Amino acid sequence: MMKFYSEKLGIEYPWQKYNQIVGRDYVSGAMENTTATLHQESAYQNFRQLADENSWETVICHELFHQWFGDLVTTESWSNITVNESMADYSQTLWMEYKHGKDAGDRENFNGMNNYFQDPASAKKNLVRFYYADKEDVFDLVSYQKGGRILHMLRNYVGDDAFFKSLNNYLTTNKFKNGESDQMRLAFEEVTGQDLSWYWNQWYFGSGHPIVKIDYAYDDAAGKATITIEQTQKTDKVFRLPLAVDVYNGSVKKRYHIWMEEKKQSFTIPYTQHPDLINVDGDKVTLWMKTDNKTSDNFIHQWKYAPLYMDRKEALDYFAKNNMKELVEGLKDKFGYLRRYAAQLLANAKFAGDADVLQAAEAAIAKEDNRTAKAAELDLLVKSGDAKYLSLFKKNVDDSSYSVAASALQGLAQLDPDNSYTLAKKYSKDAKGDLVQVISGIIIEKGTEADFDIVLQSFDDAPLSQEKVGASATFAGFLEKVQDISKVKRGIDVIIKFRNQIPEQYRGFTDPPMKAGLDKLSKAKGTEIADYIKSVWK
């Protein structure tokens, strides 16, 4: 990572050393300091976790990138935190693209965009904010995920050479000093020779994002296609958008460049042969929510010929929404995480139990090299409930991957429920991730009060993590089966102890699932336990 970023930025790692420290009970993710980064315990992963995915890889590169953007040049105020955090967020896309390929980079970029879209309130916030109640307010989905996507669009707009030369210019000009968003703009303008005030005003000093509807009309007699794009966001703001439009006939693609500058705008594309597909935003970089009114044939063509991760994902989403068997083709995708996504969509399809779907899942499992995809493919077979897969589940329950083992154990529990409790206890000795959830579910359903000490110790010993937040509700569910009130209170105390270790600024995210589990326990156990929970939940 240090070599990659040094070469991309044209500036060697600027400090004498770099240390990484893991702190037990540190729950704030990670924090870079000049030459040293502190990580929470989730950074430690055993070989079984890594068999699934290095879940901390993007955190490691994010914090490292701060050694340039944050430490070599430091934001001049919390208002301009974007020059620290948006940059570090985008470093994740850069690294995943370089290390694992274009699809992995695009997946990371989409995940960031999707996270930003999950909070409607984020659309009301400027990226650069001069008014806030507390400095913690600026550490949010806008400064991180939205800012990273704004940088991704900027890179696409100016090109890679200009993008990285501009970053070098910003760092070189401001090294060992403070920086702000306008200095970043000036660095880009000096390199590109363009006036980028419009871009900064729209994306850095403005809020929201476009919500668009895209329609297509074809006139074969005149040899022209009309693309109509309408911005439907409930504000008067009109976003100025440079867009690439790809027109496909078979595998042959011709690109056009258009600018959207009005609330509703139509564009005419000439053709001699009726297009098989018109693909707006051909590079799939634009930060927008869209309704893209393509036909089924268009999406089938997009799946076959448009090359990008988002092209294929959009097609899979369409197939799933419209109950199209083409969704099965997703199990053959070149990218493991799209194969997993296709399997997850298939599990919820009306035709999930069809013989050809199950045969396709079996074939995928036989040659699958992505463990999380294999787990999702196994889940398809689990859902079928067919006893013929018993041997396959037995074969995979000892897999080094927690997710594969979890799916196989779920299948065994379904086909041999009387033995599931024994199996759950056996595999609980080394369980993390999905395997914990499967085991917990079995123990809650089949376990007895005699398991109290084991279950209590297992929960109490688990490291502070988001995973443990989810497990707290599961543990509370187990306590419903415990008759000894003193033991129930001991269990509640352990949940409260965990909750009190979480910093208050994170409890808006962690409290709801924990409280839901305890509320359910209150109803199950009556007044004494309800009153006890009220007394300790503060």
C-alpha positions as CSV (number, residue, x, y, z in Angstrom):
1,M,0.0,0.0,0.0
2,M,2.8,2.4,0.9
3,K,4.5,1.8,-2.4
4,F,1.3,2.2,-4.4
5,Y,0.2,5.4,-2.8
6,S,3.7,6.9,-3.0
7,E,3.9,6.2,-6.7
8,K,0.3,7.4,-7.4
9,L,0.8,10.7,-5.5
10,G,4.4,11.2,-6.7
11,I,5.4,11.8,-3.1
12,E,7.2,9.1,-1.0
13,Y,5.6,8.1,2.3
14,P,6.6,11.3,4.2
15,W,7.6,10.0,7.7
16,Q,10.4,8.0,9.2
17,K,8.3,5.1,10.3
18,Y,4.8,3.7,10.3
19,N,3.3,1.7,13.2
20,Q,-0.1,0.0,13.6
21,I,-1.4,-0.7,17.0
22,V,-4.5,-2.8,18.0
23,G,-6.3,-1.7,21.2
24,R,-8.6,-4.0,23.1
25,D,-12.0,-2.4,23.9
26,Y,-11.3,0.5,21.4
27,V,-14.6,0.8,19.5
28,S,-14.0,3.8,17.3
29,G,-12.9,1.8,14.3
30,A,-9.4,3.3,13.7
31,M,-7.6,6.5,14.2
32,E,-4.5,7.7,12.3
33,N,-1.9,9.7,14.1
34,T,1.3,10.9,12.4
35,T,3.4,7.7,11.9
36,A,1.1,5.5,13.9
37,T,-2.5,4.2,13.6
38,L,-4.7,2.7,16.3
39,H,-7.1,0.0,15.3
40,Q,-9.9,-1.6,17.1
41,E,-9.7,-5.4,17.8
42,S,-11.6,-6.2,14.6
43,A,-8.3,-5.7,12.8
44,Y,-7.1,-9.0,14.1
45,Q,-8.5,-11.8,11.9
46,N,-7.7,-15.5,12.0
47,F,-7.2,-17.6,8.9
48,R,-10.8,-18.7,8.8
49,Q,-12.0,-15.1,8.7
50,L,-9.5,-14.2,6.0
51,A,-10.6,-17.2,4.0
52,D,-13.9,-15.3,3.6
53,E,-12.6,-11.8,3.1
54,N,-10.1,-9.4,4.7
55,S,-12.8,-7.2,6.2
56,W,-10.2,-4.7,7.6
57,E,-8.3,-4.1,4.4
58,T,-10.0,-0.9,3.4
59,V,-9.6,0.4,6.9
60,I,-5.9,-0.2,6.8
61,C,-5.5,1.7,3.5
62,H,-7.9,4.5,4.6
63,E,-5.8,5.2,7.7
64,L,-2.5,4.9,5.8
65,F,-3.7,7.5,3.2
66,H,-4.2,10.0,6.0
67,Q,-0.4,10.1,6.4
68,W,-0.6,12.3,3.3
69,F,-4.1,13.7,3.5
70,G,-4.5,14.6,7.1
71,D,-1.0,14.6,8.4
72,L,1.3,15.9,5.7
73,V,-1.4,18.4,4.9
74,T,-4.1,18.9,7.6
75,T,-7.5,20.4,7.3
76,E,-7.6,24.0,8.5
77,S,-10.9,23.5,10.2
78,W,-13.6,20.9,10.9
79,S,-15.6,22.6,8.2
80,N,-13.1,21.4,5.6
81,I,-12.7,17.9,6.9
82,T,-13.4,16.7,3.4
83,V,-9.7,17.3,2.5
84,N,-8.9,14.6,5.1
85,E,-11.8,12.2,5.2
86,S,-13.2,12.3,1.6
87,M,-9.7,11.7,0.4
88,A,-9.1,8.7,2.7
89,D,-12.5,7.3,1.9
90,Y,-11.6,7.4,-1.8
91,S,-8.3,5.8,-1.2
92,Q,-10.2,2.6,-0.5
93,T,-11.6,2.5,-4.1
94,L,-8.1,3.3,-5.5
95,W,-6.5,0.5,-3.5
96,M,-9.2,-2.2,-4.2
97,E,-9.1,-1.3,-7.9
98,Y,-5.3,-1.6,-8.0
99,K,-4.9,-4.7,-5.8
100,H,-8.0,-6.8,-6.8
101,G,-9.1,-5.4,-10.1
102,K,-11.6,-3.0,-11.7
103,D,-14.7,-4.9,-10.5
104,A,-13.4,-4.8,-6.9
105,G,-12.8,-1.0,-7.1
106,D,-16.3,-0.4,-8.6
107,R,-17.9,-2.6,-5.9
108,E,-16.1,-0.5,-3.2
109,N,-17.3,2.7,-4.9
110,F,-20.9,1.5,-5.1
111,N,-20.9,0.4,-1.5
112,G,-19.9,3.9,-0.5
113,M,-22.6,5.5,-2.7
114,N,-25.2,3.1,-1.4
115,N,-24.3,3.8,2.2
116,Y,-24.7,7.5,1.6
117,F,-28.1,6.9,0.1
118,Q,-29.3,5.0,3.2
119,D,-29.7,8.2,5.2
120,P,-32.1,10.7,3.6
121,A,-31.0,13.5,6.0
122,S,-27.6,13.4,4.4
123,A,-29.0,15.0,1.3
124,K,-29.6,18.2,3.2
125,K,-25.9,18.7,4.2
126,N,-23.2,20.5,2.3
127,L,-19.9,18.7,2.0
128,V,-18.1,21.8,3.3
129,R,-20.1,22.9,6.3
130,F,-19.4,26.2,8.1
131,Y,-22.3,25.7,10.7
132,Y,-22.5,22.7,12.9
133,A,-23.5,22.0,16.5
134,D,-20.5,19.9,17.4
135,K,-17.3,18.8,15.6
136,E,-18.5,15.2,15.7
137,D,-21.4,16.2,13.4
138,V,-19.1,16.5,10.4
139,F,-17.8,12.9,10.7
140,D,-20.7,11.4,8.7
141,L,-21.8,9.8,5.4
142,V,-21.3,13.1,3.6
143,S,-17.7,13.8,4.6
144,Y,-16.8,10.2,4.0
145,Q,-18.9,8.3,1.5
146,K,-20.4,11.1,-0.5
147,G,-17.1,12.9,-0.6
148,G,-15.4,9.8,-1.9
149,R,-17.9,9.5,-4.7
150,I,-17.4,13.2,-5.6
151,L,-13.7,12.5,-6.0
152,H,-14.5,9.5,-8.2
153,M,-16.6,11.6,-10.5
154,L,-13.8,14.3,-10.6
155,R,-11.2,11.7,-11.5
156,N,-13.3,10.5,-14.4
157,Y,-14.0,14.0,-15.5
158,V,-10.4,15.3,-15.6
159,G,-8.7,12.0,-16.3
160,D,-6.2,9.9,-14.3
161,D,-3.1,11.9,-15.2
162,A,-4.6,15.3,-14.3
163,F,-6.2,13.9,-11.2
164,F,-3.1,12.5,-9.6
165,K,-0.9,15.5,-10.7
166,S,-3.5,17.7,-9.0
167,L,-3.3,15.8,-5.8
168,N,0.5,16.0,-6.0
169,N,0.2,19.8,-6.6
170,Y,-2.1,20.2,-3.5
171,L,0.2,18.2,-1.2
172,T,3.4,19.8,-2.5
173,T,2.1,23.3,-2.2
174,N,0.6,22.9,1.3
175,K,2.9,20.3,2.9
176,F,3.4,20.7,6.6
177,K,0.6,23.3,6.6
178,N,-3.1,23.4,6.6
179,G,-5.3,23.0,3.6
180,E,-8.9,23.6,2.7
181,S,-11.3,22.7,-0.1
182,D,-10.6,25.8,-2.2
183,Q,-6.9,25.1,-2.1
184,M,-7.7,21.7,-3.5
185,R,-9.8,23.4,-6.3
186,L,-6.9,25.8,-7.1
187,A,-4.5,22.8,-7.4
188,F,-6.8,21.1,-9.9
189,E,-7.4,24.3,-11.8
190,E,-3.6,24.9,-12.1
191,V,-3.0,21.4,-13.5
192,T,-6.1,21.2,-15.8
193,G,-6.3,24.8,-17.0
194,Q,-10.1,24.6,-16.3
195,D,-12.3,26.8,-14.2
196,L,-13.8,24.2,-11.8
197,S,-15.8,26.6,-9.6
198,W,-19.0,25.1,-11.0
199,Y,-18.0,21.7,-9.8
200,W,-16.9,22.8,-6.3
201,N,-20.0,25.0,-5.9
202,Q,-22.3,22.1,-6.9
203,W,-20.7,19.3,-5.0
204,Y,-18.5,20.8,-2.2
205,F,-20.5,23.9,-1.3
206,G,-23.9,22.5,-2.2
207,S,-26.1,19.6,-0.9
208,G,-28.0,16.7,-2.3
209,H,-27.8,14.7,-5.4
210,P,-29.8,14.3,-8.6
211,I,-32.7,11.9,-8.8
212,V,-33.4,11.1,-12.4
213,K,-35.8,9.3,-14.7
214,I,-34.4,8.2,-18.1
215,D,-36.6,7.4,-21.0
216,Y,-35.8,6.3,-24.6
217,A,-37.7,6.7,-27.9
218,Y,-36.6,5.3,-31.2
219,D,-37.5,6.5,-34.7
220,D,-36.1,3.8,-37.1
221,A,-37.4,5.7,-40.2
222,A,-35.5,8.8,-39.2
223,G,-32.6,6.9,-37.8
224,K,-32.5,8.6,-34.5
225,A,-32.9,7.8,-30.8
226,T,-34.1,10.3,-28.3
227,I,-32.9,10.1,-24.7
228,T,-34.9,12.1,-22.2
229,I,-33.5,12.7,-18.8
230,E,-35.5,14.4,-16.1
231,Q,-34.2,15.4,-12.7
232,T,-37.0,14.7,-10.2
233,Q,-35.4,15.7,-6.9
234,K,-37.8,17.8,-4.7
235,T,-35.7,20.9,-4.8
236,D,-35.2,23.8,-7.3
237,K,-31.6,22.8,-7.7
238,V,-30.6,21.6,-11.1
239,F,-27.4,19.6,-11.3
240,R,-25.0,20.1,-14.2
241,L,-23.9,16.6,-15.3
242,P,-21.3,15.6,-17.9
243,L,-22.4,12.1,-19.1
244,A,-21.0,9.4,-21.4
245,V,-23.6,7.6,-23.5
246,D,-22.7,4.3,-25.0
247,V,-24.7,2.9,-28.0
248,Y,-24.3,-0.8,-28.6
249,N,-25.0,-3.0,-31.6
250,G,-24.0,-6.4,-30.6
251,S,-20.6,-6.1,-29.0
252,V,-19.7,-2.9,-30.9
253,K,-19.9,0.2,-28.8
254,K,-19.9,3.9,-29.9
255,R,-19.5,6.6,-27.2
256,Y,-21.2,10.0,-27.2
257,H,-20.6,12.8,-24.6
258,I,-23.4,15.0,-23.5
259,W,-24.0,17.7,-20.8
260,M,-27.2,17.8,-18.8
261,E,-27.8,21.3,-17.6
262,E,-31.6,21.6,-17.4
263,K,-34.3,20.0,-15.2
264,K,-35.5,18.0,-18.1
265,Q,-33.5,17.6,-21.3
266,S,-33.7,15.5,-24.4
267,F,-30.7,14.3,-26.5
268,T,-30.8,12.9,-30.0
269,I,-28.4,10.1,-31.1
270,P,-28.2,9.2,-34.8
271,Y,-28.1,5.5,-35.9
272,T,-28.1,3.4,-39.0
273,Q,-29.0,0.2,-37.2
274,H,-31.5,0.1,-34.3
275,P,-29.4,0.0,-31.2
276,D,-29.5,-3.1,-29.0
277,L,-28.7,-0.9,-26.0
278,I,-28.2,2.7,-25.0
279,N,-26.3,2.9,-21.8
280,V,-26.4,6.4,-20.1
281,D,-23.5,7.1,-17.7
282,G,-21.4,4.6,-19.5
283,D,-18.6,4.6,-17.0
284,K,-21.1,4.3,-14.1
285,V,-19.6,7.1,-12.0
286,T,-22.4,9.5,-11.5
287,L,-23.7,10.1,-8.0
288,W,-27.4,9.9,-8.6
289,M,-30.5,7.8,-7.9
290,K,-32.0,6.7,-11.2
291,T,-35.0,5.1,-12.7
292,D,-33.7,3.8,-16.0
293,N,-36.6,2.7,-18.3
294,K,-34.8,0.2,-20.4
295,T,-36.6,-2.9,-21.8
296,S,-35.9,-6.5,-20.8
297,D,-34.0,-7.0,-24.1
298,N,-31.9,-3.9,-23.3
299,F,-30.9,-5.4,-19.9
300,I,-30.2,-8.8,-21.3
301,H,-27.9,-7.1,-23.8
302,Q,-26.3,-5.0,-21.0
303,W,-25.6,-8.2,-19.1
304,K,-23.9,-9.8,-22.1
305,Y,-21.9,-7.0,-23.5
306,A,-21.6,-4.0,-21.1
307,P,-18.3,-4.7,-19.2
308,L,-18.5,-3.0,-15.8
309,Y,-19.5,-4.3,-12.4
310,M,-22.4,-1.9,-12.2
311,D,-23.6,-2.8,-15.7
312,R,-23.9,-6.4,-14.6
313,K,-25.3,-5.6,-11.2
314,E,-28.0,-3.4,-12.6
315,A,-29.0,-6.2,-15.0
316,L,-29.1,-8.7,-12.2
317,D,-31.3,-6.4,-10.2
318,Y,-33.7,-6.0,-13.1
319,F,-33.8,-9.8,-13.7
320,A,-34.6,-10.3,-10.0
321,K,-37.3,-7.6,-9.8
322,N,-39.0,-9.0,-12.9
323,N,-38.7,-12.7,-12.0
324,M,-36.5,-13.4,-15.1
325,K,-34.6,-16.7,-15.3
326,E,-31.7,-14.8,-16.8
327,L,-30.8,-14.2,-13.1
328,V,-29.3,-17.7,-13.0
329,E,-26.6,-16.6,-15.4
330,G,-25.2,-14.5,-12.5
331,L,-23.8,-17.6,-11.0
332,K,-21.3,-17.7,-13.9
333,D,-20.1,-14.1,-13.5
334,K,-16.3,-13.6,-13.5
335,F,-16.4,-11.7,-10.2
336,G,-17.0,-13.7,-7.0
337,Y,-19.0,-11.1,-5.2
338,L,-21.4,-10.8,-8.1
339,R,-21.8,-14.5,-8.1
340,R,-22.6,-14.2,-4.4
341,Y,-25.1,-11.4,-5.1
342,A,-26.8,-13.4,-7.8
343,A,-27.1,-16.4,-5.4
344,Q,-28.6,-14.1,-2.8
345,L,-31.2,-12.7,-5.3
346,L,-32.0,-16.2,-6.5
347,A,-32.7,-17.3,-2.9
348,N,-35.6,-14.9,-2.8
349,A,-36.9,-15.6,-6.4
350,K,-40.2,-17.4,-7.0
351,F,-38.3,-20.0,-9.0
352,A,-35.6,-20.6,-6.3
353,G,-36.5,-24.2,-6.0
354,D,-36.7,-25.0,-9.7
355,A,-34.5,-28.0,-10.7
356,D,-32.4,-26.0,-13.2
357,V,-31.7,-23.3,-10.6
358,L,-30.5,-25.9,-8.1
359,Q,-28.5,-27.7,-10.7
360,A,-26.8,-24.4,-11.6
361,A,-26.0,-23.8,-7.9
362,E,-24.5,-27.3,-7.6
363,A,-22.3,-26.6,-10.7
364,A,-21.2,-23.2,-9.3
365,I,-20.3,-24.8,-5.9
366,A,-18.2,-27.4,-7.5
367,K,-15.8,-24.9,-9.0
368,E,-16.3,-21.9,-6.7
369,D,-13.1,-20.1,-5.5
370,N,-14.8,-17.3,-3.6
371,R,-15.9,-18.6,-0.2
372,T,-18.7,-16.1,0.5
373,A,-20.1,-16.9,-3.0
374,K,-19.9,-20.6,-2.2
375,A,-21.8,-19.9,1.1
376,A,-24.6,-18.1,-0.8
377,E,-24.8,-20.9,-3.3
378,L,-25.1,-23.4,-0.5
379,D,-27.9,-21.3,1.0
380,L,-29.9,-21.9,-2.2
381,L,-29.6,-25.6,-1.7
382,V,-30.5,-25.3,2.0
383,K,-33.6,-23.4,1.1
384,S,-34.7,-26.3,-1.1
385,G,-34.8,-28.7,1.9
386,D,-33.9,-31.6,-0.3
387,A,-32.3,-34.5,1.6
388,K,-30.1,-35.3,-1.3
389,Y,-27.8,-32.4,-0.4
390,L,-27.0,-33.9,3.1
391,S,-23.7,-35.3,2.0
392,L,-22.7,-32.0,0.4
393,F,-23.5,-30.2,3.7
394,K,-21.5,-32.7,5.7
395,K,-18.6,-32.2,3.3
396,N,-18.6,-28.4,3.8
397,V,-19.4,-28.1,7.5
398,D,-15.7,-28.3,8.3
399,D,-14.6,-25.8,5.7
400,S,-12.0,-23.3,6.8
401,S,-14.4,-20.5,5.9
402,Y,-16.8,-19.5,8.6
403,S,-19.4,-18.5,6.0
404,V,-19.3,-21.8,4.2
405,A,-19.3,-23.8,7.4
406,A,-22.3,-21.7,8.6
407,S,-24.4,-22.4,5.5
408,A,-23.5,-26.1,5.7
409,L,-24.4,-26.3,9.4
410,Q,-27.7,-24.6,8.6
411,G,-28.4,-27.3,6.0
412,L,-27.5,-30.1,8.4
413,A,-29.7,-28.5,11.1
414,Q,-32.6,-28.5,8.7
415,L,-32.2,-32.0,7.5
416,D,-31.3,-33.5,10.9
417,P,-32.8,-31.2,13.5
418,D,-32.5,-33.7,16.4
419,N,-28.7,-33.6,16.0
420,S,-28.4,-29.9,15.4
421,Y,-28.0,-29.0,19.0
422,T,-25.0,-31.4,19.4
423,L,-23.5,-30.0,16.2
424,A,-24.0,-26.4,17.4
425,K,-22.2,-27.1,20.6
426,K,-19.4,-28.9,18.7
427,Y,-18.8,-26.0,16.4
428,S,-19.3,-23.2,18.9
429,K,-15.7,-23.7,20.2
430,D,-14.4,-21.9,17.1
431,A,-17.1,-19.7,15.7
432,K,-17.2,-16.1,14.2
433,G,-19.2,-14.2,11.7
434,D,-22.1,-16.1,10.1
435,L,-21.3,-19.3,12.0
436,V,-22.0,-17.5,15.3
437,Q,-25.5,-16.5,14.1
438,V,-26.3,-20.0,12.9
439,I,-25.1,-21.6,16.2
440,S,-26.8,-19.0,18.3
441,G,-30.1,-19.7,16.5
442,I,-29.8,-23.4,17.0
443,I,-28.9,-23.0,20.7
444,I,-31.8,-20.6,21.3
445,E,-34.2,-23.0,19.7
446,K,-32.8,-26.3,21.1
447,G,-30.7,-25.2,24.1
448,T,-31.6,-25.5,27.8
449,E,-30.8,-23.6,31.0
450,A,-28.0,-26.1,31.5
451,D,-26.1,-24.2,28.8
452,F,-26.3,-20.9,30.5
453,D,-22.7,-20.6,31.8
454,I,-21.3,-21.6,28.4
455,V,-23.5,-19.1,26.5
456,L,-22.9,-16.3,29.0
457,Q,-19.1,-16.8,28.8
458,S,-19.1,-16.9,25.1
459,F,-21.0,-13.6,24.8
460,D,-19.0,-11.9,27.5
461,D,-15.6,-12.9,26.0
462,A,-16.5,-11.8,22.5
463,P,-14.6,-8.6,21.5
464,L,-16.3,-5.3,21.1
465,S,-17.6,-5.2,17.6
466,Q,-20.7,-4.6,15.5
467,E,-21.1,-8.3,15.4
468,K,-21.5,-8.4,19.1
469,V,-24.2,-5.7,18.9
470,G,-26.3,-8.1,16.8
471,A,-25.4,-11.1,19.1
472,S,-26.8,-9.2,22.1
473,A,-30.4,-9.6,20.9
474,T,-29.7,-13.2,20.2
475,F,-28.3,-13.7,23.7
476,A,-31.4,-11.9,25.2
477,G,-33.5,-14.4,23.3
478,F,-31.7,-17.2,25.0
479,L,-32.4,-15.6,28.4
480,E,-36.1,-16.0,27.7
481,K,-35.6,-19.8,28.2
482,V,-33.8,-19.4,31.5
483,Q,-36.0,-19.8,34.6
484,D,-33.6,-18.8,37.3
485,I,-34.2,-15.1,37.7
486,S,-30.8,-14.5,39.2
487,K,-29.2,-16.0,36.0
488,V,-31.4,-13.8,33.8
489,K,-30.2,-10.7,35.7
490,R,-26.6,-11.8,35.3
491,G,-27.2,-12.1,31.6
492,I,-28.7,-8.7,31.5
493,D,-25.8,-7.3,33.4
494,V,-23.4,-8.6,30.8
495,I,-25.4,-7.0,28.0
496,I,-25.4,-3.7,29.9
497,K,-21.7,-3.9,30.6
498,F,-21.1,-4.3,26.9
499,R,-23.4,-1.4,26.1
500,N,-21.6,0.9,28.6
501,Q,-18.3,0.2,26.9
502,I,-19.7,1.8,23.6
503,P,-19.0,5.5,23.4
504,E,-22.2,7.6,23.5
505,Q,-21.7,9.0,20.0
506,Y,-22.2,5.5,18.6
507,R,-25.2,4.5,20.6
508,G,-27.6,5.9,18.1
509,F,-26.6,3.0,15.9
510,T,-26.0,0.3,18.6
511,D,-28.8,0.9,21.1
512,P,-31.9,0.0,18.9
513,P,-31.1,-3.7,18.3
514,M,-29.9,-4.2,21.9
515,K,-32.9,-2.5,23.3
516,A,-35.3,-4.5,21.0
517,G,-33.8,-7.7,22.4
518,L,-34.2,-6.6,26.0
519,D,-37.8,-5.3,25.4
520,K,-38.7,-8.7,24.1
521,L,-37.1,-10.3,27.2
522,S,-39.1,-7.9,29.4
523,K,-42.4,-9.0,27.9
524,A,-41.5,-12.7,28.2
525,K,-40.3,-12.5,31.8
526,G,-42.8,-10.1,33.4
527,T,-42.6,-7.2,35.8
528,E,-39.6,-8.1,37.9
529,I,-37.3,-8.3,34.9
530,A,-38.9,-5.4,33.1
531,D,-38.2,-3.2,36.2
532,Y,-34.7,-4.5,36.4
533,I,-33.9,-3.6,32.9
534,K,-35.3,-0.1,33.4
535,S,-33.1,0.3,36.4
536,V,-29.8,-0.6,34.6
537,W,-30.5,0.8,31.2
538,K,-29.4,4.4,31.6
